[in-house]
Amino acid sequence: MRARHAWLALRGIVVREWLRTLRQTGRLAAALVRPLIWLGVFAAGFRSVLGLSITPPYQTYVLYEVYVAPGLAAMMLLFHAMQTSLAMVYDREMGLMRVLLTAPLPRWYLLAVRLLANVLIVLPLVYLFLALAKFWDVRPPSLGYAAALPALVLAGMMLGAFGLLLSSLVRQLENFAGVMNFVIFPAFFASTALYPLWRLEDASPWLAWIARLNPFTHAVELIRFALYLRLESTALAVTAAAFTVFFALAILGYDPGRGFWARRGEA
């Protein structure tokens, strides 16, 4: 694999995904409005402070909005990963992925570039959300925005790899929407995106146990601590390991020829 060919593939896929996303203005608006509604409306009912007797990135007491904003940023990555996975199912059904994977490059590289392109597309929206979150007193250190970038990319790649794995298992486009809802909401609510883990332990020990096993929890914690200039090593290790496992399984199971045009050829 030559570096020039790899760069051309990366540039071409990123430009293609960027142009396709820009045409979907409703999707872009929903991706930004959704977390703002959660932050402005849902968090209003939890305006009282959370008593957190732990080390920074949290103060001894922090506003609920300050705690939940990084979790909502991770939620944006989760929804975007599932939506782009739906697009990949569509591309596979129409035979577009089959054409893409005929390029003289390894399959793992082309799929990784597709995941990276989708992450790069959503990052401006995530940072726009974090900028607007200042109106709710969410003001992390200025360097925190830069420190959170690697965490956002890794979390986005992990969630995208999970979505790619799901798309490799779903055989029909119409079935994937139901699978998305089955995955998104349990992953989101059974995590620390909205509540500290110790509060989950107080409310329901079994739910806290599930949250610990949930890779999305560790993606949230990785982003949350990075935004406040702290490295959560356990979250980093789990997120990286989950990405490796999901991506490896997706590569093994992905069949670009399993789609509408392939079925027509067999008929």
C-alpha positions as CSV (number, residue, x, y, z in Angstrom):
1,M,0.0,0.0,0.0
2,R,1.6,3.2,-1.2
3,A,1.3,6.4,0.9
4,R,0.0,8.3,-2.1
5,H,-2.7,5.8,-2.8
6,A,-3.7,5.8,0.9
7,W,-3.9,9.6,1.0
8,L,-6.0,9.8,-2.2
9,A,-8.4,7.2,-0.7
10,L,-8.6,9.1,2.5
11,R,-9.2,12.5,0.8
12,G,-11.8,11.0,-1.6
13,I,-13.8,9.3,1.1
14,V,-13.7,12.3,3.4
15,V,-14.9,14.7,0.6
16,R,-17.6,12.3,-0.5
17,E,-19.0,11.9,3.1
18,W,-18.7,15.6,3.7
19,L,-20.6,16.5,0.6
20,R,-23.3,13.9,1.3
21,T,-23.7,15.1,4.9
22,L,-23.9,18.8,3.9
23,R,-26.9,17.9,1.7
24,Q,-28.8,16.6,4.7
25,T,-29.5,19.8,6.5
26,G,-32.2,18.4,8.6
27,R,-29.9,15.7,9.9
28,L,-27.3,18.3,10.8
29,A,-29.8,20.5,12.6
30,A,-31.2,17.5,14.5
31,A,-27.7,16.5,15.5
32,L,-27.2,19.9,17.2
33,V,-30.7,20.6,18.5
34,R,-31.0,17.2,20.2
35,P,-28.3,17.6,22.8
36,L,-29.2,21.3,23.3
37,I,-32.7,20.3,24.2
38,W,-31.4,17.7,26.7
39,L,-29.1,20.3,28.2
40,G,-31.6,23.1,28.4
41,V,-34.8,21.3,29.2
42,F,-33.9,18.0,30.8
43,A,-31.1,19.5,32.9
44,A,-33.4,22.2,34.2
45,G,-35.1,19.7,36.4
46,F,-31.7,18.9,38.0
47,R,-30.5,22.4,38.5
48,S,-29.4,21.7,42.0
49,V,-25.8,20.9,42.5
50,L,-24.3,17.4,42.6
51,G,-22.2,16.5,45.6
52,L,-19.2,14.8,44.1
53,S,-16.5,13.9,46.7
54,I,-13.9,13.0,44.0
55,T,-10.9,14.6,42.4
56,P,-11.1,17.0,39.4
57,P,-12.3,17.3,36.7
58,Y,-15.2,17.9,39.0
59,Q,-15.2,20.5,41.8
60,T,-16.5,19.4,45.2
61,Y,-19.9,20.6,43.9
62,V,-20.7,21.1,40.3
63,L,-23.9,22.0,38.4
64,Y,-25.7,19.2,36.7
65,E,-25.2,20.9,33.3
66,V,-21.4,20.9,33.8
67,Y,-21.5,17.2,34.5
68,V,-23.9,16.1,31.8
69,A,-22.5,18.2,28.8
70,P,-19.7,15.8,28.0
71,G,-22.1,12.9,28.2
72,L,-24.3,14.7,25.6
73,A,-21.3,15.3,23.4
74,A,-20.7,11.5,23.5
75,M,-24.4,11.0,22.7
76,M,-23.9,13.0,19.5
77,L,-21.1,10.6,18.5
78,L,-23.4,7.6,19.3
79,F,-26.3,8.9,17.2
80,H,-24.0,9.9,14.4
81,A,-22.3,6.5,14.4
82,M,-25.6,4.6,14.2
83,Q,-26.9,6.9,11.4
84,T,-23.7,6.5,9.3
85,S,-24.0,2.7,9.9
86,L,-27.4,2.9,8.4
87,A,-25.9,4.7,5.4
88,M,-23.3,2.0,5.1
89,V,-26.1,-0.6,5.0
90,Y,-27.7,1.4,2.2
91,D,-24.4,1.6,0.3
92,R,-23.9,-2.1,0.7
93,E,-27.5,-2.8,-0.6
94,M,-27.0,-0.5,-3.6
95,G,-23.6,-2.0,-4.4
96,L,-21.6,1.2,-3.6
97,M,-19.4,-0.5,-0.9
98,R,-18.6,-3.3,-3.3
99,V,-17.3,-0.7,-5.8
100,L,-15.3,1.1,-3.0
101,L,-13.7,-2.1,-1.8
102,T,-12.4,-2.9,-5.3
103,A,-9.8,-0.2,-4.8
104,P,-6.2,-1.6,-4.7
105,L,-6.0,-1.1,-0.9
106,P,-6.6,-3.4,2.0
107,R,-10.2,-3.8,3.1
108,W,-9.3,-2.9,6.7
109,Y,-7.8,0.4,5.6
110,L,-10.8,1.4,3.5
111,L,-13.2,0.6,6.3
112,A,-11.1,2.5,8.8
113,V,-10.9,5.5,6.5
114,R,-14.7,5.4,6.2
115,L,-15.0,5.4,10.0
116,L,-12.5,8.2,10.4
117,A,-14.3,10.3,7.7
118,N,-17.6,10.0,9.6
119,V,-15.9,11.0,12.8
120,L,-14.3,14.1,11.2
121,I,-17.7,15.2,9.9
122,V,-19.4,15.2,13.3
123,L,-16.5,16.9,15.2
124,P,-17.4,20.5,14.2
125,L,-21.0,19.9,15.4
126,V,-19.7,18.5,18.8
127,Y,-17.5,21.6,19.3
128,L,-20.3,23.9,18.3
129,F,-22.5,22.2,20.9
130,L,-19.7,22.6,23.6
131,A,-19.4,26.3,22.6
132,L,-23.1,26.8,22.9
133,A,-23.1,25.0,26.3
134,K,-21.3,28.0,27.7
135,F,-24.7,29.6,28.0
136,W,-25.5,27.0,30.6
137,D,-22.2,27.7,32.5
138,V,-20.3,24.8,31.0
139,R,-16.9,26.4,30.9
140,P,-14.1,23.9,30.9
141,P,-10.4,25.1,30.7
142,S,-9.5,26.5,27.2
143,L,-6.9,23.8,26.7
144,G,-9.6,21.2,27.6
145,Y,-11.2,21.6,24.1
146,A,-7.9,20.6,22.5
147,A,-7.3,17.8,25.1
148,A,-10.7,16.4,24.3
149,L,-10.0,16.0,20.6
150,P,-8.1,12.7,20.8
151,A,-10.8,11.4,23.2
152,L,-13.6,12.4,20.8
153,V,-11.9,10.8,17.9
154,L,-11.2,7.5,19.7
155,A,-14.7,7.4,21.1
156,G,-16.2,8.1,17.7
157,M,-14.1,5.4,16.1
158,M,-15.1,2.9,18.7
159,L,-18.8,3.7,18.3
160,G,-18.4,3.7,14.5
161,A,-16.7,0.3,14.6
162,F,-19.6,-1.0,16.7
163,G,-22.1,0.4,14.1
164,L,-20.0,-1.2,11.3
165,L,-20.2,-4.5,13.1
166,L,-24.0,-4.2,13.4
167,S,-24.2,-3.3,9.7
168,S,-22.3,-6.4,8.9
169,L,-24.8,-8.6,10.8
170,V,-28.0,-7.0,9.5
171,R,-29.0,-8.4,6.1
172,Q,-31.8,-6.0,5.1
173,L,-32.0,-2.2,5.2
174,E,-35.5,-2.1,6.7
175,N,-34.4,-4.1,9.7
176,F,-31.6,-1.8,10.7
177,A,-33.8,1.1,12.0
178,G,-35.2,-1.2,14.7
179,V,-31.8,-2.5,15.6
180,M,-30.6,1.2,16.0
181,N,-33.3,1.9,18.6
182,F,-32.6,-1.3,20.3
183,V,-28.9,-0.3,20.7
184,I,-28.9,3.4,21.1
185,F,-31.2,3.9,24.1
186,P,-30.0,1.0,26.3
187,A,-26.4,2.1,25.6
188,F,-27.2,5.7,26.5
189,F,-29.3,5.3,29.5
190,A,-27.3,2.4,31.0
191,S,-24.2,4.6,31.2
192,T,-22.8,7.5,33.1
193,A,-23.8,10.0,30.4
194,L,-26.5,11.5,32.7
195,Y,-25.7,10.4,36.2
196,P,-22.6,9.7,38.2
197,L,-21.8,6.0,38.7
198,W,-22.1,6.3,42.5
199,R,-25.7,7.5,42.1
200,L,-26.5,4.6,39.9
201,E,-25.1,2.3,42.6
202,D,-27.3,4.0,45.2
203,A,-30.4,3.6,43.0
204,S,-29.7,0.2,41.4
205,P,-26.6,-1.9,41.9
206,W,-27.4,-4.1,39.0
207,L,-27.7,-1.0,36.7
208,A,-24.4,0.3,37.9
209,W,-22.9,-3.1,37.1
210,I,-24.3,-3.0,33.6
211,A,-22.9,0.6,33.2
212,R,-19.4,-0.6,34.1
213,L,-19.6,-3.2,31.4
214,N,-21.0,-0.7,28.9
215,P,-18.2,0.5,26.5
216,F,-20.2,3.7,26.0
217,T,-19.7,4.5,29.7
218,H,-16.0,4.5,29.3
219,A,-16.2,6.6,26.1
220,V,-18.2,9.2,28.1
221,E,-15.7,9.2,31.0
222,L,-12.7,9.5,28.6
223,I,-14.3,12.6,27.0
224,R,-15.4,14.0,30.4
225,F,-12.0,13.8,32.0
226,A,-10.1,14.9,28.9
227,L,-12.3,18.0,28.7
228,Y,-11.1,19.0,32.2
229,L,-7.4,18.1,31.4
230,R,-7.4,14.7,33.1
231,L,-6.5,11.3,31.7
232,E,-8.8,8.5,32.8
233,S,-6.5,5.5,32.0
234,T,-9.1,2.8,32.6
235,A,-11.6,4.5,30.2
236,L,-8.8,4.9,27.6
237,A,-7.8,1.3,27.8
238,V,-11.4,0.0,27.6
239,T,-12.4,2.3,24.8
240,A,-9.3,1.4,22.8
241,A,-9.8,-2.3,23.4
242,A,-13.5,-2.1,22.5
243,F,-12.6,-0.4,19.2
244,T,-10.0,-3.1,18.4
245,V,-12.5,-5.9,19.0
246,F,-15.4,-4.3,17.2
247,F,-13.3,-3.3,14.2
248,A,-11.7,-6.7,13.9
249,L,-15.0,-8.5,14.1
250,A,-16.5,-6.1,11.6
251,I,-13.7,-6.7,9.1
252,L,-14.1,-10.5,9.5
253,G,-17.9,-10.3,9.0
254,Y,-18.3,-7.6,6.4
255,D,-19.4,-8.8,3.0
256,P,-19.8,-6.0,0.5
257,G,-21.4,-8.3,-2.0
258,R,-24.3,-9.1,0.2
259,G,-26.9,-6.6,-1.1
260,F,-29.6,-5.9,-3.6
261,W,-27.5,-6.1,-6.7
262,A,-25.8,-9.3,-5.5
263,R,-29.2,-10.9,-5.0
264,R,-30.3,-9.8,-8.4
265,G,-27.3,-11.5,-9.9
266,E,-28.1,-14.7,-8.1
267,A,-31.7,-14.6,-9.3
